Each structure stands twice: as C-alpha cells, then as structure tokens.
Amino acid sequence: MSNPTPAEPGHAAAVEEDAVESIVHLMPIVLPLAGGVLMLLLASIAVYLA
C-alpha cells in the first residue's frame, strides 16, 4: 500500500541498486583491517595506562 507499483516493473527493478549490496563485496577486506587498527589502538592505550 505504501509502495505503489511502477509503470514498468522490470525497468524499475533493473535501475534500482541497493546501497548495502554495493559495499558487501568490500567486507572481507575492510573488516580485518578495521579489526587490526582497533586492536592496535586498544593495545597502545593499555600500554600507555600500564
């Protein structure tokens, strides 16, 4: 009811691109890098406080 069907459903489905699907292929690269940076920061904070 809140999403009316477009005049050409096939054309609209081909044009619409999901934002999540456009970045999912980068996750195997980004997540380990972000984890490594986070561990480095946490370790440096721990050493500084010790």
PDBQT receptor file of N, H, CA, C and O in Angstrom, charges set to zero:
ATOM      1  N   MET A   1       0.821  -1.182   0.000  1.00  0.00    +0.000 N 
ATOM      2  CA  MET A   1       0.000   0.000   0.000  1.00  0.00    +0.000 C 
ATOM      3  C   MET A   1       0.873   1.257   0.000  1.00  0.00    +0.000 C 
ATOM      4  O   MET A   1       0.547   2.220  -0.694  1.00  0.00    +0.000 OA
ATOM      5  N   SER A   2       1.959   1.272   0.750  1.00  0.00    +0.000 N 
ATOM      6  H   SER A   2       2.223   0.490   1.313  1.00  0.00    +0.000 HD
ATOM      7  CA  SER A   2       2.816   2.448   0.783  1.00  0.00    +0.000 C 
ATOM      8  C   SER A   2       3.805   2.468  -0.385  1.00  0.00    +0.000 C 
ATOM      9  O   SER A   2       4.386   3.513  -0.681  1.00  0.00    +0.000 OA
ATOM     10  N   ASN A   3       4.002   1.323  -1.053  1.00  0.00    +0.000 N 
ATOM     11  H   ASN A   3       3.531   0.474  -0.813  1.00  0.00    +0.000 HD
ATOM     12  CA  ASN A   3       4.898   1.244  -2.203  1.00  0.00    +0.000 C 
ATOM     13  C   ASN A   3       4.087   0.956  -3.462  1.00  0.00    +0.000 C 
ATOM     14  O   ASN A   3       3.830  -0.205  -3.779  1.00  0.00    +0.000 OA
ATOM     15  N   PRO A   4       3.685   1.992  -4.176  1.00  0.00    +0.000 N 
ATOM     16  CA  PRO A   4       2.916   1.731  -5.399  1.00  0.00    +0.000 C 
ATOM     17  C   PRO A   4       3.791   1.084  -6.464  1.00  0.00    +0.000 C 
ATOM     18  O   PRO A   4       4.990   1.354  -6.539  1.00  0.00    +0.000 OA
ATOM     19  N   THR A   5       3.197   0.242  -7.273  1.00  0.00    +0.000 N 
ATOM     20  H   THR A   5       2.224   0.023  -7.212  1.00  0.00    +0.000 HD
ATOM     21  CA  THR A   5       3.954  -0.432  -8.327  1.00  0.00    +0.000 C 
ATOM     22  C   THR A   5       4.263   0.562  -9.441  1.00  0.00    +0.000 C 
ATOM     23  O   THR A   5       3.388   1.332  -9.836  1.00  0.00    +0.000 OA
ATOM     24  N   PRO A   6       5.479   0.557  -9.950  1.00  0.00    +0.000 N 
ATOM     25  CA  PRO A   6       5.823   1.479 -11.041  1.00  0.00    +0.000 C 
ATOM     26  C   PRO A   6       5.135   1.075 -12.338  1.00  0.00    +0.000 C 
ATOM     27  O   PRO A   6       4.598  -0.026 -12.461  1.00  0.00    +0.000 OA
ATOM     28  N   ALA A   7       5.164   1.983 -13.295  1.00  0.00    +0.000 N 
ATOM     29  H   ALA A   7       5.600   2.878 -13.195  1.00  0.00    +0.000 HD
ATOM     30  CA  ALA A   7       4.512   1.725 -14.578  1.00  0.00    +0.000 C 
ATOM     31  C   ALA A   7       5.203   0.576 -15.307  1.00  0.00    +0.000 C 
ATOM     32  O   ALA A   7       4.545  -0.224 -15.972  1.00  0.00    +0.000 OA
ATOM     33  N   GLU A   8       6.527   0.491 -15.185  1.00  0.00    +0.000 N 
ATOM     34  H   GLU A   8       7.062   1.141 -14.645  1.00  0.00    +0.000 HD
ATOM     35  CA  GLU A   8       7.286  -0.586 -15.815  1.00  0.00    +0.000 C 
ATOM     36  C   GLU A   8       8.070  -1.318 -14.719  1.00  0.00    +0.000 C 
ATOM     37  O   GLU A   8       9.190  -0.917 -14.405  1.00  0.00    +0.000 OA
ATOM     38  N   PRO A   9       7.514  -2.370 -14.135  1.00  0.00    +0.000 N 
ATOM     39  CA  PRO A   9       8.192  -3.035 -13.006  1.00  0.00    +0.000 C 
ATOM     40  C   PRO A   9       9.563  -3.603 -13.360  1.00  0.00    +0.000 C 
ATOM     41  O   PRO A   9      10.473  -3.547 -12.533  1.00  0.00    +0.000 OA
ATOM     42  N   GLY A  10       9.737  -4.142 -14.549  1.00  0.00    +0.000 N 
ATOM     43  H   GLY A  10       8.999  -4.188 -15.221  1.00  0.00    +0.000 HD
ATOM     44  CA  GLY A  10      11.030  -4.709 -14.939  1.00  0.00    +0.000 C 
ATOM     45  C   GLY A  10      12.106  -3.653 -15.060  1.00  0.00    +0.000 C 
ATOM     46  O   GLY A  10      13.248  -3.872 -14.653  1.00  0.00    +0.000 OA
ATOM     47  N   HIS A  11      11.747  -2.508 -15.618  1.00  0.00    +0.000 N 
ATOM     48  H   HIS A  11      10.820  -2.330 -15.948  1.00  0.00    +0.000 HD
ATOM     49  CA  HIS A  11      12.710  -1.427 -15.787  1.00  0.00    +0.000 C 
ATOM     50  C   HIS A  11      13.111  -0.833 -14.436  1.00  0.00    +0.000 C 
ATOM     51  O   HIS A  11      14.288  -0.550 -14.214  1.00  0.00    +0.000 OA
ATOM     52  N   ALA A  12      12.158  -0.643 -13.545  1.00  0.00    +0.000 N 
ATOM     53  H   ALA A  12      11.202  -0.873 -13.726  1.00  0.00    +0.000 HD
ATOM     54  CA  ALA A  12      12.445  -0.046 -12.242  1.00  0.00    +0.000 C 
ATOM     55  C   ALA A  12      13.315  -0.978 -11.404  1.00  0.00    +0.000 C 
ATOM     56  O   ALA A  12      14.182  -0.509 -10.666  1.00  0.00    +0.000 OA
ATOM     57  N   ALA A  13      13.102  -2.279 -11.504  1.00  0.00    +0.000 N 
ATOM     58  H   ALA A  13      12.399  -2.660 -12.104  1.00  0.00    +0.000 HD
ATOM     59  CA  ALA A  13      13.903  -3.231 -10.733  1.00  0.00    +0.000 C 
ATOM     60  C   ALA A  13      15.344  -3.262 -11.246  1.00  0.00    +0.000 C 
ATOM     61  O   ALA A  13      16.271  -3.470 -10.463  1.00  0.00    +0.000 OA
ATOM     62  N   ALA A  14      15.540  -3.062 -12.529  1.00  0.00    +0.000 N 
ATOM     63  H   ALA A  14      14.787  -2.892 -13.165  1.00  0.00    +0.000 HD
ATOM     64  CA  ALA A  14      16.881  -3.086 -13.092  1.00  0.00    +0.000 C 
ATOM     65  C   ALA A  14      17.649  -1.814 -12.734  1.00  0.00    +0.000 C 
ATOM     66  O   ALA A  14      18.871  -1.859 -12.594  1.00  0.00    +0.000 OA
ATOM     67  N   VAL A  15      16.966  -0.693 -12.586  1.00  0.00    +0.000 N 
ATOM     68  H   VAL A  15      15.973  -0.656 -12.700  1.00  0.00    +0.000 HD
ATOM     69  CA  VAL A  15      17.623   0.585 -12.302  1.00  0.00    +0.000 C 
ATOM     70  C   VAL A  15      17.938   0.719 -10.820  1.00  0.00    +0.000 C 
ATOM     71  O   VAL A  15      18.985   1.258 -10.461  1.00  0.00    +0.000 OA
ATOM     72  N   GLU A  16      17.054   0.239  -9.955  1.00  0.00    +0.000 N 
ATOM     73  H   GLU A  16      16.204  -0.199 -10.246  1.00  0.00    +0.000 HD
ATOM     74  CA  GLU A  16      17.241   0.391  -8.510  1.00  0.00    +0.000 C 
ATOM     75  C   GLU A  16      18.409  -0.463  -8.024  1.00  0.00    +0.000 C 
ATOM     76  O   GLU A  16      18.476  -1.657  -8.315  1.00  0.00    +0.000 OA
ATOM     77  N   GLU A  17      19.338   0.162  -7.276  1.00  0.00    +0.000 N 
ATOM     78  H   GLU A  17      19.284   1.133  -7.041  1.00  0.00    +0.000 HD
ATOM     79  CA  GLU A  17      20.502  -0.546  -6.738  1.00  0.00    +0.000 C 
ATOM     80  C   GLU A  17      20.515  -0.368  -5.225  1.00  0.00    +0.000 C 
ATOM     81  O   GLU A  17      20.408   0.750  -4.721  1.00  0.00    +0.000 OA
ATOM     82  N   ASP A  18      20.647  -1.477  -4.507  1.00  0.00    +0.000 N 
ATOM     83  H   ASP A  18      20.734  -2.385  -4.917  1.00  0.00    +0.000 HD
ATOM     84  CA  ASP A  18      20.656  -1.435  -3.058  1.00  0.00    +0.000 C 
ATOM     85  C   ASP A  18      22.008  -0.943  -2.565  1.00  0.00    +0.000 C 
ATOM     86  O   ASP A  18      23.047  -1.387  -3.053  1.00  0.00    +0.000 OA
ATOM     87  N   ALA A  19      22.001  -0.030  -1.600  1.00  0.00    +0.000 N 
ATOM     88  H   ALA A  19      21.157   0.330  -1.204  1.00  0.00    +0.000 HD
ATOM     89  CA  ALA A  19      23.245   0.534  -1.077  1.00  0.00    +0.000 C 
ATOM     90  C   ALA A  19      24.074  -0.521  -0.348  1.00  0.00    +0.000 C 
ATOM     91  O   ALA A  19      25.303  -0.508  -0.417  1.00  0.00    +0.000 OA
ATOM     92  N   VAL A  20      23.404  -1.427   0.346  1.00  0.00    +0.000 N 
ATOM     93  H   VAL A  20      22.406  -1.438   0.403  1.00  0.00    +0.000 HD
ATOM     94  CA  VAL A  20      24.124  -2.461   1.092  1.00  0.00    +0.000 C 
ATOM     95  C   VAL A  20      24.814  -3.424   0.135  1.00  0.00    +0.000 C 
ATOM     96  O   VAL A  20      25.960  -3.813   0.361  1.00  0.00    +0.000 OA
ATOM     97  N   GLU A  21      24.121  -3.810  -0.930  1.00  0.00    +0.000 N 
ATOM     98  H   GLU A  21      23.191  -3.494  -1.114  1.00  0.00    +0.000 HD
ATOM     99  CA  GLU A  21      24.705  -4.746  -1.887  1.00  0.00    +0.000 C 
ATOM    100  C   GLU A  21      25.897  -4.146  -2.630  1.00  0.00    +0.000 C 
ATOM    101  O   GLU A  21      26.750  -4.881  -3.129  1.00  0.00    +0.000 OA
ATOM    102  N   SER A  22      25.961  -2.832  -2.707  1.00  0.00    +0.000 N 
ATOM    103  H   SER A  22      25.269  -2.235  -2.302  1.00  0.00    +0.000 HD
ATOM    104  CA  SER A  22      27.076  -2.218  -3.427  1.00  0.00    +0.000 C 
ATOM    105  C   SER A  22      28.368  -2.225  -2.615  1.00  0.00    +0.000 C 
ATOM    106  O   SER A  22      29.447  -2.062  -3.186  1.00  0.00    +0.000 OA
ATOM    107  N   ILE A  23      28.284  -2.412  -1.277  1.00  0.00    +0.000 N 
ATOM    108  H   ILE A  23      27.408  -2.544  -0.814  1.00  0.00    +0.000 HD
ATOM    109  CA  ILE A  23      29.501  -2.408  -0.460  1.00  0.00    +0.000 C 
ATOM    110  C   ILE A  23      29.803  -3.753   0.177  1.00  0.00    +0.000 C 
ATOM    111  O   ILE A  23      30.833  -3.899   0.834  1.00  0.00    +0.000 OA
ATOM    112  N   VAL A  24      28.934  -4.739   0.001  1.00  0.00    +0.000 N 
ATOM    113  H   VAL A  24      28.097  -4.621  -0.533  1.00  0.00    +0.000 HD
ATOM    114  CA  VAL A  24      29.129  -6.045   0.639  1.00  0.00    +0.000 C 
ATOM    115  C   VAL A  24      30.406  -6.722   0.150  1.00  0.00    +0.000 C 
ATOM    116  O   VAL A  24      31.068  -7.410   0.927  1.00  0.00    +0.000 OA
ATOM    117  N   HIS A  25      30.760  -6.545  -1.103  1.00  0.00    +0.000 N 
ATOM    118  H   HIS A  25      30.222  -5.987  -1.734  1.00  0.00    +0.000 HD
ATOM    119  CA  HIS A  25      31.948  -7.212  -1.632  1.00  0.00    +0.000 C 
ATOM    120  C   HIS A  25      33.239  -6.670  -1.014  1.00  0.00    +0.000 C 
ATOM    121  O   HIS A  25      34.288  -7.298  -1.159  1.00  0.00    +0.000 OA
ATOM    122  N   LEU A  26      33.194  -5.535  -0.336  1.00  0.00    +0.000 N 
ATOM    123  H   LEU A  26      32.342  -5.025  -0.218  1.00  0.00    +0.000 HD
ATOM    124  CA  LEU A  26      34.379  -4.978   0.310  1.00  0.00    +0.000 C 
ATOM    125  C   LEU A  26      34.568  -5.480   1.737  1.00  0.00    +0.000 C 
ATOM    126  O   LEU A  26      35.625  -5.257   2.327  1.00  0.00    +0.000 OA
ATOM    127  N   MET A  27      33.573  -6.148   2.302  1.00  0.00    +0.000 N 
ATOM    128  H   MET A  27      32.715  -6.329   1.822  1.00  0.00    +0.000 HD
ATOM    129  CA  MET A  27      33.633  -6.554   3.706  1.00  0.00    +0.000 C 
ATOM    130  C   MET A  27      34.809  -7.487   4.038  1.00  0.00    +0.000 C 
ATOM    131  O   MET A  27      35.410  -7.306   5.097  1.00  0.00    +0.000 OA
ATOM    132  N   PRO A  28      35.174  -8.467   3.210  1.00  0.00    +0.000 N 
ATOM    133  CA  PRO A  28      36.319  -9.313   3.569  1.00  0.00    +0.000 C 
ATOM    134  C   PRO A  28      37.638  -8.548   3.662  1.00  0.00    +0.000 C 
ATOM    135  O   PRO A  28      38.589  -9.041   4.268  1.00  0.00    +0.000 OA
ATOM    136  N   ILE A  29      37.711  -7.377   3.087  1.00  0.00    +0.000 N 
ATOM    137  H   ILE A  29      36.938  -6.976   2.595  1.00  0.00    +0.000 HD
ATOM    138  CA  ILE A  29      38.922  -6.563   3.151  1.00  0.00    +0.000 C 
ATOM    139  C   ILE A  29      38.825  -5.560   4.304  1.00  0.00    +0.000 C 
ATOM    140  O   ILE A  29      39.781  -5.385   5.060  1.00  0.00    +0.000 OA
ATOM    141  N   VAL A  30      37.685  -4.911   4.435  1.00  0.00    +0.000 N 
ATOM    142  H   VAL A  30      36.908  -5.052   3.821  1.00  0.00    +0.000 HD
ATOM    143  CA  VAL A  30      37.527  -3.822   5.395  1.00  0.00    +0.000 C 
ATOM    144  C   VAL A  30      37.475  -4.332   6.831  1.00  0.00    +0.000 C 
ATOM    145  O   VAL A  30      38.088  -3.729   7.712  1.00  0.00    +0.000 OA
ATOM    146  N   LEU A  31      36.767  -5.413   7.090  1.00  0.00    +0.000 N 
ATOM    147  H   LEU A  31      36.269  -5.903   6.375  1.00  0.00    +0.000 HD
ATOM    148  CA  LEU A  31      36.615  -5.893   8.467  1.00  0.00    +0.000 C 
ATOM    149  C   LEU A  31      37.931  -6.315   9.115  1.00  0.00    +0.000 C 
ATOM    150  O   LEU A  31      38.180  -5.915  10.253  1.00  0.00    +0.000 OA
ATOM    151  N   PRO A  32      38.793  -7.104   8.455  1.00  0.00    +0.000 N 
ATOM    152  CA  PRO A  32      40.077  -7.423   9.097  1.00  0.00    +0.000 C 
ATOM    153  C   PRO A  32      40.967  -6.198   9.296  1.00  0.00    +0.000 C 
ATOM    154  O   PRO A  32      41.665  -6.100  10.305  1.00  0.00    +0.000 OA
ATOM    155  N   LEU A  33      40.949  -5.272   8.351  1.00  0.00    +0.000 N 
ATOM    156  H   LEU A  33      40.382  -5.352   7.531  1.00  0.00    +0.000 HD
ATOM    157  CA  LEU A  33      41.749  -4.060   8.516  1.00  0.00    +0.000 C 
ATOM    158  C   LEU A  33      41.247  -3.225   9.692  1.00  0.00    +0.000 C 
ATOM    159  O   LEU A  33      42.040  -2.734  10.495  1.00  0.00    +0.000 OA
ATOM    160  N   ALA A  34      39.939  -3.069   9.789  1.00  0.00    +0.000 N 
ATOM    161  H   ALA A  34      39.294  -3.469   9.137  1.00  0.00    +0.000 HD
ATOM    162  CA  ALA A  34      39.370  -2.308  10.902  1.00  0.00    +0.000 C 
ATOM    163  C   ALA A  34      39.646  -3.009  12.230  1.00  0.00    +0.000 C 
ATOM    164  O   ALA A  34      39.917  -2.347  13.232  1.00  0.00    +0.000 OA
ATOM    165  N   GLY A  35      39.580  -4.337  12.249  1.00  0.00    +0.000 N 
ATOM    166  H   GLY A  35      39.361  -4.875  11.435  1.00  0.00    +0.000 HD
ATOM    167  CA  GLY A  35      39.887  -5.078  13.463  1.00  0.00    +0.000 C 
ATOM    168  C   GLY A  35      41.332  -4.920  13.876  1.00  0.00    +0.000 C 
ATOM    169  O   GLY A  35      41.627  -4.779  15.063  1.00  0.00    +0.000 OA
ATOM    170  N   GLY A  36      42.236  -4.942  12.916  1.00  0.00    +0.000 N 
ATOM    171  H   GLY A  36      41.996  -5.057  11.952  1.00  0.00    +0.000 HD
ATOM    172  CA  GLY A  36      43.648  -4.759  13.217  1.00  0.00    +0.000 C 
ATOM    173  C   GLY A  36      43.942  -3.375  13.763  1.00  0.00    +0.000 C 
ATOM    174  O   GLY A  36      44.715  -3.229  14.709  1.00  0.00    +0.000 OA
ATOM    175  N   VAL A  37      43.333  -2.366  13.175  1.00  0.00    +0.000 N 
ATOM    176  H   VAL A  37      42.705  -2.485  12.406  1.00  0.00    +0.000 HD
ATOM    177  CA  VAL A  37      43.521  -0.994  13.659  1.00  0.00    +0.000 C 
ATOM    178  C   VAL A  37      42.958  -0.849  15.066  1.00  0.00    +0.000 C 
ATOM    179  O   VAL A  37      43.575  -0.217  15.923  1.00  0.00    +0.000 OA
ATOM    180  N   LEU A  38      41.793  -1.428  15.302  1.00  0.00    +0.000 N 
ATOM    181  H   LEU A  38      41.292  -1.942  14.606  1.00  0.00    +0.000 HD
ATOM    182  CA  LEU A  38      41.179  -1.351  16.625  1.00  0.00    +0.000 C 
ATOM    183  C   LEU A  38      42.033  -2.053  17.680  1.00  0.00    +0.000 C 
ATOM    184  O   LEU A  38      42.202  -1.537  18.784  1.00  0.00    +0.000 OA
ATOM    185  N   MET A  39      42.570  -3.223  17.346  1.00  0.00    +0.000 N 
ATOM    186  H   MET A  39      42.433  -3.642  16.449  1.00  0.00    +0.000 HD
ATOM    187  CA  MET A  39      43.437  -3.935  18.300  1.00  0.00    +0.000 C 
ATOM    188  C   MET A  39      44.714  -3.148  18.573  1.00  0.00    +0.000 C 
ATOM    189  O   MET A  39      45.180  -3.108  19.712  1.00  0.00    +0.000 OA
ATOM    190  N   LEU A  40      45.284  -2.521  17.546  1.00  0.00    +0.000 N 
ATOM    191  H   LEU A  40      44.905  -2.553  16.621  1.00  0.00    +0.000 HD
ATOM    192  CA  LEU A  40      46.478  -1.708  17.740  1.00  0.00    +0.000 C 
ATOM    193  C   LEU A  40      46.192  -0.530  18.656  1.00  0.00    +0.000 C 
ATOM    194  O   LEU A  40      46.992  -0.223  19.539  1.00  0.00    +0.000 OA
ATOM    195  N   LEU A  41      45.061   0.131  18.454  1.00  0.00    +0.000 N 
ATOM    196  H   LEU A  41      44.411  -0.118  17.736  1.00  0.00    +0.000 HD
ATOM    197  CA  LEU A  41      44.700   1.265  19.307  1.00  0.00    +0.000 C 
ATOM    198  C   LEU A  41      44.455   0.828  20.748  1.00  0.00    +0.000 C 
ATOM    199  O   LEU A  41      44.912   1.480  21.686  1.00  0.00    +0.000 OA
ATOM    200  N   LEU A  42      43.737  -0.271  20.920  1.00  0.00    +0.000 N 
ATOM    201  H   LEU A  42      43.365  -0.801  20.158  1.00  0.00    +0.000 HD
ATOM    202  CA  LEU A  42      43.468  -0.760  22.277  1.00  0.00    +0.000 C 
ATOM    203  C   LEU A  42      44.744  -1.195  22.978  1.00  0.00    +0.000 C 
ATOM    204  O   LEU A  42      44.903  -0.949  24.173  1.00  0.00    +0.000 OA
ATOM    205  N   ALA A  43      45.653  -1.834  22.259  1.00  0.00    +0.000 N 
ATOM    206  H   ALA A  43      45.524  -2.034  21.288  1.00  0.00    +0.000 HD
ATOM    207  CA  ALA A  43      46.918  -2.254  22.857  1.00  0.00    +0.000 C 
ATOM    208  C   ALA A  43      47.759  -1.036  23.237  1.00  0.00    +0.000 C 
ATOM    209  O   ALA A  43      48.392  -1.036  24.293  1.00  0.00    +0.000 OA
ATOM    210  N   SER A  44      47.778  -0.017  22.411  1.00  0.00    +0.000 N 
ATOM    211  H   SER A  44      47.265  -0.017  21.553  1.00  0.00    +0.000 HD
ATOM    212  CA  SER A  44      48.556   1.171  22.739  1.00  0.00    +0.000 C 
ATOM    213  C   SER A  44      47.960   1.903  23.939  1.00  0.00    +0.000 C 
ATOM    214  O   SER A  44      48.700   2.460  24.750  1.00  0.00    +0.000 OA
ATOM    215  N   ILE A  45      46.642   1.910  24.063  1.00  0.00    +0.000 N 
ATOM    216  H   ILE A  45      46.041   1.457  23.404  1.00  0.00    +0.000 HD
ATOM    217  CA  ILE A  45      46.013   2.516  25.242  1.00  0.00    +0.000 C 
ATOM    218  C   ILE A  45      46.367   1.712  26.493  1.00  0.00    +0.000 C 
ATOM    219  O   ILE A  45      46.652   2.291  27.542  1.00  0.00    +0.000 OA
ATOM    220  N   ALA A  46      46.351   0.389  26.386  1.00  0.00    +0.000 N 
ATOM    221  H   ALA A  46      46.120  -0.080  25.534  1.00  0.00    +0.000 HD
ATOM    222  CA  ALA A  46      46.677  -0.461  27.535  1.00  0.00    +0.000 C 
ATOM    223  C   ALA A  46      48.126  -0.260  27.972  1.00  0.00    +0.000 C 
ATOM    224  O   ALA A  46      48.403  -0.200  29.170  1.00  0.00    +0.000 OA
ATOM    225  N   VAL A  47      49.044  -0.158  27.030  1.00  0.00    +0.000 N 
ATOM    226  H   VAL A  47      48.819  -0.207  26.057  1.00  0.00    +0.000 HD
ATOM    227  CA  VAL A  47      50.447   0.055  27.356  1.00  0.00    +0.000 C 
ATOM    228  C   VAL A  47      50.643   1.448  27.981  1.00  0.00    +0.000 C 
ATOM    229  O   VAL A  47      51.421   1.614  28.920  1.00  0.00    +0.000 OA
ATOM    230  N   TYR A  48      49.931   2.432  27.447  1.00  0.00    +0.000 N 
ATOM    231  H   TYR A  48      49.299   2.297  26.684  1.00  0.00    +0.000 HD
ATOM    232  CA  TYR A  48      50.051   3.786  27.976  1.00  0.00    +0.000 C 
ATOM    233  C   TYR A  48      49.537   3.864  29.426  1.00  0.00    +0.000 C 
ATOM    234  O   TYR A  48      50.133   4.553  30.255  1.00  0.00    +0.000 OA
ATOM    235  N   LEU A  49      48.451   3.171  29.728  1.00  0.00    +0.000 N 
ATOM    236  H   LEU A  49      47.967   2.612  29.054  1.00  0.00    +0.000 HD
ATOM    237  CA  LEU A  49      47.885   3.202  31.072  1.00  0.00    +0.000 C 
ATOM    238  C   LEU A  49      48.648   2.333  32.061  1.00  0.00    +0.000 C 
ATOM    239  O   LEU A  49      48.557   2.555  33.269  1.00  0.00    +0.000 OA
ATOM    240  N   ALA A  50      49.394   1.356  31.579  1.00  0.00    +0.000 N 
ATOM    241  H   ALA A  50      49.468   1.176  30.598  1.00  0.00    +0.000 HD
ATOM    242  CA  ALA A  50      50.094   0.431  32.487  1.00  0.00    +0.000 C 
ATOM    243  C   ALA A  50      51.356   1.041  33.088  1.00  0.00    +0.000 C 
ATOM    244  O   ALA A  50      52.048   0.386  33.867  1.00  0.00    +0.000 OA
TER     245      ALA A  50
